[in-house]
Amino acid sequence: MAGQVSLFGIRHHGPGSARRLVQALDDLKPSAVLIEGPSEASELLPMLADPEMATPVALLIYAEDNPANASFFPFAEYSPEYQAARWAIRHGTALRFIDLPASDRLGTAGGGIEDEMAASADDDPISRDPIGVLATAAGYDDGESWWSDVIEENPASGPVFAAVADAMTALRAESKPLLPREAAREAHMRIEIAKAAKECDGAIAVVCGAWHVPALAERRSLAADRELLKGRPKAKIKATWAPWTAPRLARASGYGAGVVAPGWCAHLWATRDGADRGAVWLARVAYVLRDRGHFVSTASVIEAQRLGTALAALRDRPAPGFEELREAAIACLCGGERALWNDVAAELLIGSGVGSIPAATPLAPLLEDLQRQQKATRLKPEALERALTLDLRSESGLTRSTLLHRLNALDVPWGRLTDAGRSRGTFRENWQLRWEPEFAVQLVEKLIYGSTIAEAAGGRLMEAMRSATELGTLATQVRNAMIADLPRATEFGIAALEEKAALTSDCEALLAALPPMADILRYGEARAGTVEHLATLMPRIVVQAALALPYAARNLDAAAAGKLRGAILAADSAIQLAQLEADAVAGWRDALQALLRDGQATRLVAGTAARLLYEVELLTAGQASDLLARMLSPGTPVAEAAGFFEGFFEGAGQRLIHDAALRGAVDAWLMALDEEAFTANLPLFRRVFSALDPAERRRLMDALFERRGGGAKGYRLIAGAADIWPKHQARVIELLKSGAAR
C-alpha cells in the first residue's frame, strides 16, 4: 500500500519553521523523511547526528575534474532541513534528499548556487519574492516582517503549513511559467516522492521550500516528468561536509537564501520552548555592552523589556520581535545612542561561530591534512578577525607560522601577516586570522599540486617560480618557500634565481631582488633551511647592481627617478640587514660615490646617494655642506637643485634634529645664500620640510632656537629667538603647512 504524502513548506534557515516542523513530525510519525537537497549526497545525511558535528556546516559538492566549480548547501541548528534530518535519524526513519543532483548544476558552465539565484531572479515579481507579495497583500512594508509575525516569531500554534500551501497555490496561479531548471527540479522531486510512496507503507514527510509545495502536490504523469529531465547536464562530482560560519549565513554576505540576522535566529531557536524570549535577548545585549565596558543596570534591562512589550502591543504584533527589542535596547540600555548599539550589533546579530565536522568525515586529502594540523597547532578557525602574535623561537610559534605561510602559498589567506620583525632581540610575527568557508574550495582546487599542505604549497610555488619573469618576484617566491619550510621549492627557487640573475643586467630588477634575499638570510636564524647558496649569490647580485647603477641613474624623468630612488633605499637597507662581506658593501658604496661625480646622474637619485653615504660616515658634515652648495648653486636649474635637495633631505628629519654638525652645515649654507637665491629656493625648502610631521617640526625648531641646549649657536635669522619663540611657534608651523598645501 502506497504511503500517504504530507508536504511541509518551510523557509530555509527559519527557526519558527523548524520548531513547527519538529512538532508536525512528532504528530505524523512518518516512515520516511524526504528533504529538498541534492540527491547524490543522501548518504552523507546520517553524519548530522554525529556528536562531533557542530553547526553551522555545509554540504560541499564539487566537480571532480574542476574543483573550482562547486556548490555549498549550508545548515544551521535552526534550519528546518537540519532538524528534519536529525528527527529522522533519531527515530530510525528512512531519510534522503530528493532534489536534482548537484551534478546538474555543476555540469553547466559557470554553475553554482549564486548563478542559480541570479538566473531565477527574472522579471516576475511573484516568483522572485513570493513572501513579499503576500506581505504587501497583508498590509506589511516588507516580507521579512510579515513572515516573522506569522511564522518565525509567532508563539501560537495552528495549521501553519496548510495556510502556507494555500497562499503559495494562489500565488503560483498568478505567476509566470517557471524557468527550465526550476521545472526540472520539481519534476525530479515528484519522481522521488512517487518512488518513496511505492516503497513505504507508512506516512511520508516531504520538507521543501514553501514555493514548491503546490507543484509537488500536483498529480502529473511520470512520463511527463521524465521528459523534462531528458538531456540535463551531468558531471562527476564529489561531496563532503565542510565547516560554515555564522556571518556567511547572513544575507548581507551575498548568500541568496540567507537570513538578515543569524544571531537573532539562533536565539529564537534556543528559546523556542520558553516564554521569556525577550528578557533573555535583552540580558544578552546587556552582557555584551558590559563586556565592552559600558555600564548597564538591571533596572534598565527591566525597563527595556517593558518598553518592548508595549511597542509590540501598539503595533499589534503577537510578541516583541527583533525591531521592538532593538528599539527598547537603544532607548534603555544605550541611552538613546544608536552608535552604542552599532558597536555591539555585529556580535549580537551576526555572531562569529564556526562549525566543526567529525574526524571520520570523508574529505579531500588537503582538507583532511588541514584539519589534522589545525588540531595539532591548536589553531581554531573563527569567523571574526582575531589577532595572533607568534614567537618564532618557540616550537609552537614556528609550527603555527609555517602552516599559515603554507596556506598563503596556496592562495588560502586564513592568516594575513601584518608585520614581521625583531622584538626585544627575538623574531616575532603578527597575524590577523579570519576563516572563510570558501577556503575549503580553494584547497580542493590545489589538489593538482599535492595531497598534503606542504606538498601542495611547494608545488604551487614551484609553478609560480617557473613562470616568474622578474628577478624581484622570483626572489620573493624563494623567500616565501623558505619561511614556509619547503626545502624542495627553496632549492628549486635558488637555482632559478642564480640562473636568472646571471642573465639579467637590468639594474632595477637586480635591486628588487635584494630585499627578499636579505629577509631569507635573516629568517635563516629562526627557521630550518639551507642558505649557503644564497649567502654567496646575494653578494654577486650586489656587485652586478653596483656596476649597472651609474648608467641606470642617468637622465631619468620624475616617475622613473622616484622608482629608482625607492629601489636604491630598499636595496641599501637590505645590504645592511644581510651583513654582507666588506668587498660587496664597498662595491655598492663606490657606486653611490660615482653618482655624486656623474654630471648626467639624475639629481634626485644623486641626492639620495649622498644621504646614504653621509649616514654611514663616508661623507662628512663639511663635505655635505660643500656638496649642497655645489649642487644648489645659482647656476643650477631649479628643477635639478630641487631634486638633489629632496633626495638628500626627504625622510631625514630625525637626522637633522639629532645631528648638530649636519644641521650647522645646512644652516651655514642657507645663511650664505643671498636674498634672491633664498627667495627662489623657498618653495623647495617648504616642500621638503613640510614633509616632517608636526612633532618633528617642533623639535627641529627647538634645536635651531637653542631650546634645551641642542641648537645651532648664533642663529641669525631671528634675533633673540630664544625669547620670542613661544610667541611665534604656532605661526611658523602654520606657514610650513601652507607651504605644503601649495
N, C-alpha and C positions, 0 to 999 in steps of 0.2 A: 504494500500500500504506500502510495507516494506521501511524503511528509508535507505538512502544512507550512507554507512560507509566510513569515512575518517580516515586513520591511521597516527598518528604523532609520529615518532620515536624520542625520546629525550634522553638526558643523565641526569641521576639523579643528582640533585643539580647543573645543568648547567644554569647560568644566561642568556647566549645567547640563549639557547634552550627555556627558559621561555619567553624571550622577543618575539621571533619569534612565539611561540605558542599562546601567547595572541593576536598577530596580526592576526594569522590564524583563531582563534576562532571568532574574531571580523568580519572577512570576511565571514566565513562559517555560523555563527549564528545557531549552532546545536540545536536540540530539546533534546538531551541527551549527556552527557559527561561521558565516561567510563574511569576509571583510573586503571592502574596496581597497585593492592593493595589487601590486604586480604578481601575477600568478606563479611565476617560476621561483619566487622567494618564499613560498609557503613553508618549505622545510626549515626555514630559519625562525619561524614564529615561536616554537617551543622555548627558544633561548630567552624569551622575555620573562620567563618565570625563574630564571637562574638568580640565586641570591646575589651574585656579583654584578648583575646587570642593574645599573642605576641610570635613570632618565636625567636629562634628555639624551636620547640616542637616535640614530637614523640608519635606515637601510641604505647601504651604498651599493649601487649596481652600476657596473661599468662595462664597456665593450672590451672584449678580450684583446682585440687587435689594436685598440686605440683607447687606452685608459682615460685620456682627457675627455672622452665622450662618456659622461657619467651623469647619474641622477641620484639625488638624496630624497629619502622619504622619512621625515623626522617624526618622532613620537615623544610627547611629554607625558608625565604621570597623569595629567588631566585630559589627555587625548582620548576620545571615546573609543577609537580603534584599539588603543593600548589596553584600555580597561576591558574591552570585549575579549581580546586575546587572552588576557590574564584570567578572565572568568572561565573561558573555555578550557584552559589548561588546568585550572584549579578543579573543575568538575569532570575532567576526563572526556570532554566533548570533542567531536571532530572539528578541526579548525583549518581553514585555508583562505588564501587570497583568491579573488575571482576577477580582478580587472585584467585588461590586456597585458600580456607580458611586457616587461620593460624593454625587451629587445625590439618591440615595435617602435618605441620612441628612439632608442639608440641606433636603430638601423636606418634612421632618417638623417641625412646630413644636417649637422648643426642641432641634433636632438638634444633634449634636456628639459628639465622641468620649467625653467624660465622661458624657453622658447614656446612651450605648450601654453603657458599662461598668456604670453603675448599673442599667440595665434587665436586663442579663444576670446580675446577682447576685441570682438568685431563691433559693428555699428548697431547691434541690437542691445538696447539698454536693459532689457529683461534678462537675457542670458548673461550679460556682463555683470549685473548686480541685482539678482532677484530679491535678496533681502532688502536692499534699498528701495525697490519698488513697493514691497509690502509695507515698509516703514512709512513711505510717503502716503500710502492709502490710509494708514492708521493715524496720520497727523504728526509723525515724528520728522525731525530735521535730517536724521541720518539712520542708516540701517543698524549701526552698531548699538545705538541706544535702544532701538526697538527690540532687537534680538536679546539684549541684556535683560530688559524688563520681562519679556515673555519667557525666555528660556534660562539664560545663564545665571541671573541674579534673583529669579523668582523662587522663593522657598516653597510655594504652594505646589501640590501635586495635581495631576489631571491628565486627560488624554492628549498630551502634547504632540506625540508622534503622528496621531491621526489628523490633528489640526494642521500640522506642518505639511503632511501629504496632501490634504485638501487644498491648501494655499498654493503649493507648487503645481498641482494639477491645473488650477485656474490660470496660473501664470504661464505655464507651458502651452496652454491653448492659445495664448496671445503672442507667443514669441515666434521668431523666425526659425526656419529649419536649422538643424544642428550642422556644425562643421563635420566633414567626413570622419575625422578621427574620433570625435565625440560620439558619433553614431556607432562607430565600430566598437568603442569601449562599452557602450550599453548593450550592444549585441552580444559581445563576449560575456558580459556579466549575466545576461539572460540564459545563455547556453550553460554556463557553470551552475546557475541556480537550478535549472531543469535537471542537470546531471545529478546534483546533490539530492534533489527531491526524489529521484528514482532510487537512489542508493540508501536513503534513510527512511525509517518508518515514523520517527517522531517529528516534532516541530523543528523548523529551520529558521534561524535568525539571520537576516541579511543587514549588515551595517554599512551604510553608504552615505555619500553626500546627499543632503536633502533634495537638491535639484534633480537627482537621478531617480528618485522614488517613483514618480508617475510612469517613467519609461520602463522601469523594471517590473512594475505591476501589470503592464500591458500583456495581452496574450498575442504572441506572434509566432509564426511557424519557424521551426529550427532551420528549415531550408533557406528562408529569407535572411535569417541572421547569419548563417554560414556564408551566404553570398556576399554580405557586407564585409566579411573578413578575408575574402579572396584577394591575393596579391599584396597583402600587408607586408611592410618591410620587416626583415629579420636580421639578427646579428648574434654572434656567440657572445654570451655575457658571463660575468662572474658577479657574485653577490656576497656581501658580508655586512656585519654591523660596524658602525663607527661612532665614536663619541660625538655628541652635538653640544651646542652651547645655548644657554638661555637667551643671550642677545640675538642669536640667529633665528629664534622663534618669533621675534618681533617683526611686524610688517614693515617697519622702517628700515630693516636690513635688506629689503628687496625680495623677501620670501613672500610670494603671492598669496599663499594660504596662511600666512602668519597672523598673529593677534596683535592688538595695539599694545597691551601691557602684559607680558608673560608673568611678571611678578604678581600682578593682581589675579590673574587666572589661577596661579598656583595657590594663592591664598583662598580663593573661592573653593577650590577642591579640598584644601586642608580643613576648612571649616564647614564642609557640606552638611555635617550632622549636628552642628551647634547653632544656638540662637544668638550667640554673641559675636557674630562675624564682624560687625562694625567696631566693637570695642577692641577685639584682637588686632584689627588692622591699625587702629589709632595708637594702640600700645606699641606696635611695631614702629610706627612713624616716630613716636616719642623716643624709643630706644635708639633709633638711628640718629636723630637730632642730638640726643645726649652724647652719643658716641663721637659726634663731630664737635663736641664742646659747647653746645647750646643748652641753656637752662630751660627745661620744660617741667612744669609741676604736674602732679597727679590731678589736681583740681582742673587744670587746663584740659587734660585729656577727657575728664568727665564732661566739661562744658562742650568740647568738640563733639562728643557722642550725642549730646542733646541737640546741638545745632544740626548735625547730620540727619537725625530723625525728623526734626522739624522741617528741614528742606525737602526731604522725601515726601512728607505729608503735603506740603504746599504744592509740590509738582505731581502729586497723585501717582507716586511710584510705590511699588509693593514693599520696598525696603530701601534703606540708604544704599546707594550704589557708589561706584567709584567717584563720579562727579561730586556728589554731595559730601562724601568723606574728604575729598581733596579740598573743597572749599572750606569745610569746617576746620581742617588741619591748618590751612593757611591763616584763617582768621584767629584761631585759638592757640595753636601751637607755634606758629611762625610770626605772631604779632602783626599779621596782615602783610608781611613782606613776602611777595611771590619769589623774590630772588633766593630767600632762605629755603623755600620749597624746592626750587630748581636745583639747589645744591645737593639734595638727597633724593630727588625724583628718580634718577637713573638706577640707583641702588635698590629702591623700593619697587619700581615698576618694571624694570628690565631684569635686574639681577646679574650674577656673574657665574652661575652654576655651569659646570661641565660634566656631562655624563661619563660613565665608565662601562666597559664591556668585559665579559668573563674571559679568563685566560684561555678557555677552550674554544673561543670563537675562531672559526676558520678565516684567517686573514691573509692578505697578500704578504709575502715574505718581509718586505720593508716595514709594513705596519707592525708585524709581529716583533721585528727587531727593535723598532722604536718603543713599543710597549715594554719590552724587557729592559731597555736602557732607561726609560722613564722610572721604572721601579728601582733599578739599581742605583741611579743617581738621586732618587727621591725628588724628582722634578715633576710636580703635578701640573697638568695642563689646566689653565684657568682662562676664562673668557675676558676678564678685565686686565688692563695693564698692571704689571707688578714689577717693581724694581728688584734687581738681583745683583749683588756685588760678590765677585769671586776673587779669592786669593790664589794665584797660580802656584804658590809654593806648596799648598796642601794638595794631597792626592784627590780629595773630593772636589775641590775647586777646579783642578786641572781636568778631571774627568768630565765635569759638567760643561766646562768651556769647550772641550773637544767636541762633545755632542752637539752643542749649539752651532759651532763653526762648521761642522759637517753638514748639518741641516741647511745652513745658509748656502753652502756649496751646492746643495741640491735645489736651491731656489725655494726653500721652505723656511721663511723668516719667522719661526716661532720666537726667536730672540733677536732683538736689534741692539747692536753694540753702540753705546752712547759715547764711551771714551775708553781708552786703554793706556796705561802708563804707570810710572813708578809712583808709589805712595809709601813714604817713610822707608825707602830702600827696598820695597818689595814690589812684585808685579801684581797688578790689580786690574780687573775688568768690570765695568759697569754695564749691565744689560737691562733692557725693558722687555719683558715677556708678555705675550698675548697669543693665545691659541685660537685658531680659526678652523672650522670644520673642513674647509677646502684643502687644508694641508694633507688630509688623507688622500685625496685625489691626486695631488701633486706628487706625493710619494709613490703612488701606484704608477704614475706616468714614468717615473725614473727607474722602474724595474728593468728597463733595457740596459742600464749601466751596471746592475749587480743586484744580488739578493739580500745584502746587508747594508746598513747605513754607511759603513766605512768603505765597502767595495763600490757602492753606487756613487758616493761622493768623489772617490778617486777617479772613477771612470768619467764622471761628469766634468771634472776639472781637466782631465787629460784631453777630452774632446775640445774644451774651450781653448786649451793651450795650442792645440794643432791649428785652430782657426784664428789665433791672435795675430794681428798684423802690426801692432805697435809694441815696441820693446817695453814700455812702461806698463801696458796692460798685461803682458806676459809675466813681468816681474811681480805684479800684484797677484796674479794667479798662483805663482810659485809660493808667494808669502801665504796665501790662503791655504795652500796644500800643506805647508809646514805647520801652521798654527792649528790645523785640523788633524795633525798627526797622521798624515797619509804619505808614508815613505815612498811608495812606488810612484805616486803622482809627483812628489817633490823631486825625486831623481830624474824623472822624465822632463819636468819643467826646467831644472837646472841645465840639463843637456841642451834643451831647446833654446834656453837663454844664452848659453855660450855660443851656440851656432848663429843665432840671430844677431848677437852683439858683434860678432866677428864680421858680419856682412853689413853692419849699419854705420853710416858716417854722419847721420843727422844728429846735430848737437842736442836739440830739444828732446828727441827720443832717448838719447843716452842719459841726459839729465833726469828725465822722468823715471828711468829705471832705478835710480839710486835710492829714493826714499823707501820703497817697499823692500829693497835689498837690505837696507840698514835695519829695517824692522825685523827681517828674518834673522839677522845676526844677533839682534837684541833678544828675540824670543828664544834663541838657542840656549840661553841661560836657564830658561824655565821649562822648556819642552824637550822631549826626546827627539833626536833627529841629527842628521849629519850636515854640517855647514862648511866643511873644509873646502869643498869645491867653490862655494860661494865666497868664502874668505879670500880666495885667490882671484876670482872673477871680478869682484867689485872694484879692486884697485885698477884692473885693466880698463874697466869702463870709465873710471875717473880720469885716467890718462887720456883715453880717446876723447872724452868730453872736453878736457882741458885743451887739447890740440885744436879741436873744432870751434871752441868758444870765441876766440877773437874774430874769426871770419863770420860766425853766425850773428855777431852783435853789430854788424856794420849796416848803416843806412836803413834802419827799420822804421816803419810807420808807428803811430802811437799804440795801436792794438797789438802789433807783433812785439813791440818793445815791452809792453806790460806783461805779455805772456811769457817772454823770455826772462824777464825780471823775476816773476814768480817761480819759474823753474830753477833759476840760479839760487834763490833764497832757500827753496826746499832742498836742493842738492847740497848746499853748504851745510845745512842742519844735519842732513843725513851723513855727510862725511865726518862731521864732528861726533855724531852719535855712534858711528861704527868704529871709531878709534882706529883708523887705518894706519898702515906703516908710514913713516916720515916721508919717504920718497914720493908716494902718491899724493899726500897732503901738500907737499912742497910744489909738485907739478900743478896742482889745482890753484894754489895761490900765485904761482908765477903767471898763470893765465889771467887771473884777476888784475895783476900788476900790468900785464900787457894791454888791458883795456884802457888803463889810465894814460898810456903813451900813444895809443892809436887815435889819430885825429878823425878817423872815419867811424869810430865806435859811437853808437847812439848814446847820447848823454845820460838818459835815464838809466841805462844799463851800467855806464861808467860810474855814475854816482853811487849806484848800489854796490859795485865792486869796491869803491873807495871806502864805503862804510864798513863792509865786511873785513877789509884789511885793517881798518882802524880798530875794530873790535878785537882783533887778535894781536894788536900792538905791532903790526908791520907798517903802520903809518902813525907817526907821532902827531901830537896836537898841533905843533908848529907846521909840520908838513901838510896837515889837513887844512890849516888856515891858508897856507900858500896855494894849495890846490884849489880851494874855494875861490881865492882871489883871481887865480888864472882862469878858471872855468866860468866865473861870473864877471869877467872884466867887461867894461863898457863896450868893447868891440864885438863881444859875443852876441849873436842873435838871441832875442829874448826867449824864444821857444827852447833853444838849446840850453840856455842858462837855467831856465825853469826846470827842465828835465833833470839836469845834474843835481840841482838843489833838492828837488823832490826825491830823487833816488837816494841821496845821502841821508836826508833827514826824516823821510816818512817812516814811521814806526820807531824812531829813535828818541822819543820823548823822555823815556827813563834815563837814557844816556846823557842827554842834555841836563837833566835835573841833578844827576849824581856826579857827572864828570866836570869838575871845575875847570880843568885845563881846556877841554874842548869848548866849554861854554865861554871861557875867556877868549879863546881864539875866534869864535864866531862873533863875539861881541866886538873884538878889535877890528875884525873885517867889516862889520856893519858900521862902526864908527868912522872907518876910513872912507866910506862911500860919500861922495858929495851929494848935495841935496837933490840934484836932478836924477842921479843914478838911484838913490834911495827911493825917490818917488816912483820911478819907472818900475822898480822891482817890488814895490809894496804889495800889489795883488798876489805876486808869487809868495811872498812871506806869509801873507794872510792865509793863503790856501794851504800851505804846508803846516803852519802852526795851528790852524783851526781844526786839523785832524786830531789834535790832542783832546782827551776828554776833559771836562771841567775841573776835575781834581788835579790832573796833570798840569793844566794851565795855571792853576792857583799855586801849585808847588814850584813851578818854573818861575813865576813872578816873585814868589817868596825868596827863591835863590838869587834872582837878579837884584832884588832890592835889599839884600843882606839880612832878611829876617832869619832868625835862628843861626846867624853867622855863616851861612853857606853861600852867599852871593859873591858876585864879582866886585872887587874893590874899585871905588872911584867911578861908579856908573854915572855917565854924564847926560843921559837923555833927559832925566828929570832931576833937577837939583832938590836935595832934601827929600828924596823919595821915601826914606825910612819913616819920615814924619807924616807925610801926606798919603802914604799908600792905603791905609784903611779906608780913606775917604773915596779913593778913585778905583778901588778894586772892581767893584761891580761894573763901572763904566768901561774899564779895559776889557773885561770878559764880554760885555755886550758888543763892543766894537769887533772883537775877534769873531764872535758868532755872526755878525752882519757880514764880515768878510767871507765867511764860509758859505753863507746864503748866496752871495754873488758868484 
